[in-house]
Amino acid sequence: MAEAPSKPGGAGLFAKHVQKRFMRAQEMVLQKIGKTVETKDEQFEQCANSFNKQQADGNRLHKDLRAYLNAVKVMHETSKRLSLTLQEVYECEWDGQQDLHPIIENNDLLWADYEEKLSD
């Protein structure tokens, strides 16, 4: 029978992780009972807090930008529907009827361009 190829350092790696966790647990117990002093790295704490704040701000910004882009898409669709309604209700004998179609096309192109630029 062929044996499955073993991963190099598999058992040693496992033992190393178990030893590391055991040492950490032992250190935490000693800190709880007051036998050792917990060390603090102030600069690391400041950097970690700064990173967490920046990450939260970035997530909030991403969420708001996504909502803004969705709102622009909805506004574009609503503008299209309004333009179609205007074309339907605009009477042929009214002034400016021939100018309405190019204005509507230009409006749609502007919205599409705006959407594309926001997506980039």
C-alpha positions as CSV (number, residue, x, y, z in Angstrom):
1,M,0.0,0.0,0.0
2,A,1.1,3.5,-0.8
3,E,1.3,5.8,2.1
4,A,0.0,9.4,1.8
5,P,2.8,11.8,1.5
6,S,3.4,13.5,4.9
7,K,3.7,17.2,5.2
8,P,7.2,18.3,6.1
9,G,7.3,19.3,9.8
10,G,3.7,18.3,10.4
11,A,4.2,16.8,13.8
12,G,6.8,19.3,14.8
13,L,4.7,22.2,13.7
14,F,1.7,20.9,15.7
15,A,3.9,20.4,18.8
16,K,5.3,24.0,18.4
17,H,1.7,25.4,18.3
18,V,0.6,23.4,21.3
19,Q,3.7,24.5,23.2
20,K,3.1,28.2,22.3
21,R,-0.6,28.0,23.4
22,F,0.4,26.3,26.6
23,M,3.0,29.0,27.4
24,R,0.6,31.8,26.6
25,A,-2.1,30.2,28.9
26,Q,0.5,29.8,31.7
27,E,1.5,33.4,31.3
28,M,-2.1,34.6,31.5
29,V,-2.8,32.6,34.6
30,L,0.3,34.1,36.3
31,Q,-0.8,37.6,35.3
32,K,-4.3,37.0,36.8
33,I,-2.9,35.9,40.1
34,G,-0.4,38.7,40.2
35,K,2.8,36.7,39.9
36,T,4.0,38.5,36.8
37,V,3.4,41.9,35.4
38,E,1.6,42.3,32.1
39,T,3.7,44.2,29.7
40,K,2.2,46.9,27.5
41,D,3.5,48.4,24.3
42,E,2.1,51.9,24.1
43,Q,3.2,52.6,20.6
44,F,1.7,49.3,19.3
45,E,-1.6,50.1,21.1
46,Q,-1.7,53.5,19.5
47,C,-1.0,52.1,16.1
48,A,-3.6,49.3,16.5
49,N,-6.2,51.8,17.7
50,S,-5.4,54.1,14.7
51,F,-5.6,51.2,12.3
52,N,-9.0,50.0,13.8
53,K,-10.3,53.6,13.5
54,Q,-9.1,53.9,9.9
55,Q,-10.6,50.6,9.0
56,A,-14.0,51.6,10.5
57,D,-13.9,54.9,8.7
58,G,-13.0,53.1,5.4
59,N,-15.9,50.7,5.8
60,R,-18.3,53.5,6.5
61,L,-17.1,55.5,3.5
62,H,-17.4,52.4,1.3
63,K,-20.9,51.8,2.5
64,D,-21.9,55.4,1.9
65,L,-20.3,55.5,-1.6
66,R,-22.1,52.3,-2.5
67,A,-25.4,53.8,-1.3
68,Y,-24.7,57.0,-3.3
69,L,-24.0,55.1,-6.5
70,N,-27.2,53.1,-6.1
71,A,-29.1,56.4,-5.5
72,V,-27.6,57.9,-8.7
73,K,-28.7,54.8,-10.7
74,V,-32.2,55.1,-9.3
75,M,-32.2,58.8,-10.2
76,H,-31.1,58.0,-13.7
77,E,-33.9,55.5,-14.1
78,T,-36.4,58.0,-12.7
79,S,-35.2,60.7,-15.0
80,K,-35.7,58.3,-18.0
81,R,-39.3,57.6,-16.9
82,L,-39.9,61.3,-16.5
83,S,-38.6,62.0,-19.9
84,L,-40.8,59.3,-21.5
85,T,-43.8,60.8,-19.7
86,L,-42.9,64.3,-21.0
87,Q,-42.7,63.0,-24.5
88,E,-46.1,61.3,-24.2
89,V,-47.9,64.3,-22.8
90,Y,-46.2,67.0,-24.9
91,E,-48.6,68.1,-27.6
92,C,-47.3,68.5,-31.2
93,E,-48.6,72.0,-31.5
94,W,-46.8,73.3,-28.4
95,D,-43.7,75.4,-28.9
96,G,-40.4,73.6,-28.5
97,Q,-41.8,70.1,-29.2
98,Q,-39.1,69.4,-31.8
99,D,-36.4,70.4,-29.2
100,L,-37.7,68.0,-26.6
101,H,-36.2,64.8,-28.0
102,P,-32.6,66.1,-28.3
103,I,-32.8,67.5,-24.8
104,I,-34.0,64.1,-23.4
105,E,-31.2,62.2,-25.3
106,N,-28.6,64.7,-24.0
107,N,-30.0,64.3,-20.4
108,D,-29.8,60.5,-20.7
109,L,-26.2,60.6,-22.0
110,L,-25.2,62.9,-19.1
111,W,-26.6,60.6,-16.5
112,A,-24.9,57.6,-18.2
113,D,-21.6,59.4,-18.2
114,Y,-22.0,60.4,-14.6
115,E,-22.8,56.9,-13.6
116,E,-19.8,55.5,-15.5
117,K,-17.4,58.0,-13.9
118,L,-18.7,57.2,-10.4
119,S,-18.2,53.5,-11.1
120,D,-14.6,54.0,-12.1
